[in-house]
Amino acid sequence: MLAAINYLEVLKQASLIELLVLGVLALASAWSWALIVMKSLQLTRARSQSVGFLDVFWKASRLDAIYTSAQKLESSPLSKVFRAGYEELSKLAQHKDAKEGAMAERLGGIENVERALNRASTAELTELEARVSFLGTIGAAAPFVGLFGTVMGILGAFNEIAEKGNATIATVAAPIGNALLATAAGLFAAIPAVVAYNSFIARIRVFDTEMSNFSADFLNIVKRHFFK
Protein backbone atom coordinates (compact mmCIF):
# COMPACT_ATOMS: atom_id res chain seq x y z
CA MET A 1 0.00 0.00 0.00
CA LEU A 2 1.12 3.55 -0.70
CA ALA A 3 2.13 5.55 2.34
CA ALA A 4 0.03 8.60 3.10
CA ILE A 5 1.69 11.91 2.29
CA ASN A 6 2.01 14.36 5.12
CA TYR A 7 1.43 17.57 3.17
CA LEU A 8 1.96 19.77 6.22
CA GLU A 9 5.40 18.27 6.71
CA VAL A 10 6.18 18.72 3.03
CA LEU A 11 5.29 22.41 3.26
CA LYS A 12 7.46 22.82 6.36
CA GLN A 13 10.43 21.39 4.49
CA ALA A 14 9.81 23.39 1.30
CA SER A 15 12.06 26.26 0.30
CA LEU A 16 10.84 29.82 -0.12
CA ILE A 17 10.72 29.45 -3.90
CA GLU A 18 8.71 26.23 -3.64
CA LEU A 19 6.25 27.89 -1.27
CA LEU A 20 5.88 30.85 -3.63
CA VAL A 21 5.24 28.52 -6.57
CA LEU A 22 2.66 26.53 -4.61
CA GLY A 23 0.99 29.76 -3.49
CA VAL A 24 0.78 31.09 -7.05
CA LEU A 25 -0.64 27.78 -8.29
CA ALA A 26 -3.18 27.68 -5.45
CA LEU A 27 -4.38 31.19 -6.31
CA ALA A 28 -4.51 30.36 -10.02
CA SER A 29 -6.48 27.19 -9.34
CA ALA A 30 -8.97 29.00 -7.06
CA TRP A 31 -9.39 31.79 -9.61
CA SER A 32 -9.87 29.39 -12.51
CA TRP A 33 -12.47 27.35 -10.59
CA ALA A 34 -14.39 30.52 -9.73
CA LEU A 35 -14.26 31.54 -13.39
CA ILE A 36 -15.36 28.07 -14.50
CA VAL A 37 -18.43 28.27 -12.27
CA MET A 38 -19.35 31.82 -13.36
CA LYS A 39 -18.83 31.14 -17.06
CA SER A 40 -20.76 27.86 -16.86
CA LEU A 41 -23.72 29.65 -15.30
CA GLN A 42 -23.52 32.44 -17.90
CA LEU A 43 -23.47 30.04 -20.86
CA THR A 44 -26.20 27.87 -19.36
CA ARG A 45 -28.50 30.89 -18.89
CA ALA A 46 -27.65 32.09 -22.39
CA ARG A 47 -28.53 28.70 -23.87
CA SER A 48 -31.79 28.39 -21.94
CA GLN A 49 -32.99 31.90 -22.79
CA SER A 50 -31.89 31.61 -26.42
CA VAL A 51 -33.99 28.49 -26.85
CA GLY A 52 -36.94 30.35 -25.33
CA PHE A 53 -36.36 33.38 -27.56
CA LEU A 54 -36.23 31.31 -30.75
CA ASP A 55 -39.48 29.64 -29.75
CA VAL A 56 -41.11 33.05 -29.32
CA PHE A 57 -39.57 34.44 -32.51
CA TRP A 58 -40.81 31.73 -34.81
CA LYS A 59 -44.26 31.49 -33.26
CA ALA A 60 -45.08 35.20 -32.99
CA SER A 61 -46.66 37.08 -35.87
CA ARG A 62 -45.62 40.62 -34.89
CA LEU A 63 -42.11 41.97 -34.40
CA ASP A 64 -43.21 44.35 -31.64
CA ALA A 65 -44.55 41.41 -29.63
CA ILE A 66 -41.24 39.61 -30.09
CA TYR A 67 -39.38 42.73 -28.98
CA THR A 68 -41.44 42.92 -25.78
CA SER A 69 -40.60 39.31 -24.97
CA ALA A 70 -36.94 39.79 -25.93
CA GLN A 71 -36.54 42.57 -23.38
CA LYS A 72 -37.09 40.01 -20.62
CA LEU A 73 -34.35 37.72 -21.93
CA GLU A 74 -31.27 39.72 -20.98
CA SER A 75 -28.93 36.71 -20.96
CA SER A 76 -29.71 35.59 -24.51
CA PRO A 77 -27.26 36.74 -27.20
CA LEU A 78 -29.88 36.08 -29.89
CA SER A 79 -32.37 38.26 -28.04
CA LYS A 80 -29.93 41.17 -27.93
CA VAL A 81 -29.06 40.77 -31.61
CA PHE A 82 -32.76 40.87 -32.49
CA ARG A 83 -33.35 43.93 -30.33
CA ALA A 84 -30.51 45.78 -32.06
CA GLY A 85 -31.94 44.95 -35.47
CA TYR A 86 -35.50 45.79 -34.46
CA GLU A 87 -34.51 49.16 -32.99
CA GLU A 88 -32.69 50.06 -36.20
CA LEU A 89 -35.69 48.90 -38.22
CA SER A 90 -37.97 51.06 -36.07
CA LYS A 91 -35.91 54.13 -37.01
CA LEU A 92 -36.46 53.30 -40.67
CA ALA A 93 -40.18 52.74 -40.11
CA GLN A 94 -40.51 56.28 -38.76
CA HIS A 95 -39.83 57.44 -42.30
CA LYS A 96 -42.29 55.09 -43.95
CA ASP A 97 -44.00 57.97 -45.73
CA ALA A 98 -40.82 58.83 -47.56
CA LYS A 99 -40.12 57.39 -50.96
CA GLU A 100 -38.10 54.19 -51.04
CA GLY A 101 -35.16 55.75 -52.86
CA ALA A 102 -35.07 58.78 -50.55
CA MET A 103 -35.20 56.59 -47.46
CA ALA A 104 -32.39 54.40 -48.72
CA GLU A 105 -30.31 57.46 -49.45
CA ARG A 106 -30.89 59.02 -46.04
CA LEU A 107 -30.67 55.96 -43.83
CA GLY A 108 -28.92 53.28 -45.83
CA GLY A 109 -32.02 51.09 -45.84
CA ILE A 110 -31.42 47.42 -45.17
CA GLU A 111 -27.66 48.00 -44.83
CA ASN A 112 -28.26 49.91 -41.60
CA VAL A 113 -30.17 46.98 -40.14
CA GLU A 114 -27.44 44.58 -41.24
CA ARG A 115 -24.73 46.72 -39.63
CA ALA A 116 -26.74 46.89 -36.41
CA LEU A 117 -27.04 43.10 -36.35
CA ASN A 118 -23.32 42.67 -37.00
CA ARG A 119 -22.36 45.13 -34.27
CA ALA A 120 -24.62 43.40 -31.76
CA SER A 121 -23.28 39.96 -32.72
CA THR A 122 -19.70 41.14 -32.28
CA ALA A 123 -20.49 42.70 -28.91
CA GLU A 124 -22.22 39.54 -27.67
CA LEU A 125 -19.38 37.31 -28.88
CA THR A 126 -16.89 39.52 -27.05
CA GLU A 127 -18.94 39.27 -23.87
CA LEU A 128 -19.19 35.49 -24.13
CA GLU A 129 -15.43 35.19 -24.65
CA ALA A 130 -14.57 37.53 -21.78
CA ARG A 131 -12.04 35.99 -19.36
CA VAL A 132 -12.11 32.60 -21.11
CA SER A 133 -8.58 33.23 -22.38
CA PHE A 134 -7.44 33.28 -18.74
CA LEU A 135 -8.33 29.60 -18.50
CA GLY A 136 -6.23 28.89 -21.57
CA THR A 137 -3.33 30.77 -20.02
CA ILE A 138 -3.61 28.79 -16.78
CA GLY A 139 -3.82 25.53 -18.71
CA ALA A 140 -0.69 26.36 -20.68
CA ALA A 141 1.44 27.99 -17.98
CA ALA A 142 0.59 26.11 -14.76
CA PRO A 143 2.52 22.89 -15.61
CA PHE A 144 5.63 24.94 -16.38
CA VAL A 145 5.29 26.93 -13.17
CA GLY A 146 4.97 23.66 -11.27
CA LEU A 147 7.97 22.24 -13.11
CA PHE A 148 9.97 25.32 -12.18
CA GLY A 149 9.16 24.73 -8.52
CA THR A 150 10.15 21.08 -8.83
CA VAL A 151 13.48 21.92 -10.50
CA MET A 152 14.31 24.48 -7.83
CA GLY A 153 13.39 21.97 -5.13
CA ILE A 154 15.59 19.28 -6.65
CA LEU A 155 18.50 21.72 -7.00
CA GLY A 156 18.11 22.65 -3.35
CA ALA A 157 18.02 18.98 -2.37
CA PHE A 158 21.21 18.17 -4.30
CA ASN A 159 22.99 21.19 -2.86
CA GLU A 160 22.06 20.03 0.63
CA ILE A 161 23.27 16.52 -0.14
CA ALA A 162 26.55 17.89 -1.51
CA GLU A 163 27.13 19.92 1.66
CA LYS A 164 26.45 16.93 3.93
CA GLY A 165 28.33 14.48 1.72
CA ASN A 166 25.65 11.85 2.19
CA ALA A 167 23.85 10.59 -0.93
CA THR A 168 21.92 7.54 0.24
CA ILE A 169 18.42 6.74 -1.02
CA ALA A 170 17.01 7.85 2.34
CA THR A 171 18.49 11.32 2.05
CA VAL A 172 17.70 11.77 -1.67
CA ALA A 173 14.18 10.34 -1.91
CA ALA A 174 12.38 12.58 0.57
CA PRO A 175 13.48 16.02 -0.70
CA ILE A 176 13.09 15.04 -4.36
CA GLY A 177 9.68 13.53 -3.66
CA ASN A 178 8.65 16.71 -1.87
CA ALA A 179 9.86 18.81 -4.81
CA LEU A 180 7.59 16.85 -7.17
CA LEU A 181 4.58 18.21 -5.28
CA ALA A 182 4.96 21.44 -7.25
CA THR A 183 4.58 19.57 -10.54
CA ALA A 184 1.49 17.80 -9.21
CA ALA A 185 0.06 21.16 -8.12
CA GLY A 186 0.70 22.58 -11.60
CA LEU A 187 -1.17 19.71 -13.23
CA PHE A 188 -3.99 20.04 -10.70
CA ALA A 189 -4.42 23.69 -11.70
CA ALA A 190 -3.94 23.11 -15.44
CA ILE A 191 -6.14 20.09 -16.23
CA PRO A 192 -9.53 21.55 -15.17
CA ALA A 193 -8.65 24.86 -16.82
CA VAL A 194 -7.82 23.20 -20.16
CA VAL A 195 -10.96 21.05 -20.11
CA ALA A 196 -13.16 24.04 -19.26
CA TYR A 197 -11.44 26.25 -21.85
CA ASN A 198 -12.04 23.77 -24.67
CA SER A 199 -15.64 23.23 -23.57
CA PHE A 200 -16.39 26.96 -23.37
CA ILE A 201 -14.79 27.70 -26.74
CA ALA A 202 -16.90 24.97 -28.37
CA ARG A 203 -20.10 26.33 -26.79
CA ILE A 204 -19.25 29.92 -27.78
CA ARG A 205 -18.66 28.84 -31.39
CA VAL A 206 -22.18 27.42 -31.42
CA PHE A 207 -23.53 30.80 -30.27
CA ASP A 208 -21.47 32.54 -32.96
CA THR A 209 -22.97 30.30 -35.63
CA GLU A 210 -26.48 30.75 -34.26
CA MET A 211 -26.15 34.55 -34.23
CA SER A 212 -24.94 34.52 -37.84
CA ASN A 213 -27.80 32.27 -38.92
CA PHE A 214 -30.37 34.29 -37.00
CA SER A 215 -29.10 37.56 -38.48
CA ALA A 216 -29.45 36.10 -41.98
CA ASP A 217 -32.99 34.88 -41.24
CA PHE A 218 -34.01 38.21 -39.72
CA LEU A 219 -32.64 40.13 -42.70
CA ASN A 220 -34.59 37.91 -45.08
CA ILE A 221 -37.80 38.58 -43.17
CA VAL A 222 -37.13 42.31 -43.15
CA LYS A 223 -36.39 42.35 -46.88
CA ARG A 224 -39.61 40.50 -47.71
CA HIS A 225 -41.90 42.63 -45.57
CA PHE A 226 -40.30 46.08 -45.42
CA PHE A 227 -38.15 46.49 -48.52
CA LYS A 228 -40.28 45.08 -51.31
Secondary structure, DSSP 4 states (H G I P E B T S, - for coil): -PPPP-HHHHHHH--HHHHHHHHHHHHHHHHHHHHHHHHHHHHHHHHHHHHHHHHHHHH-S-HHHHHHHHTT-TT-HHHHHHHHHHHHHHHHHTTTTS-HHHHHHHH-THHHHHHHHHHHHHHHHHHHHTTHHHHHHHHHHHHHHHHHHHHHHHHHHHHHHHHHT---HHHHHHHHHHHHHHHHHHHHHHHHHHHHHHHHHHHHHHHHHHHHHHHHHHHHHHHHHH--
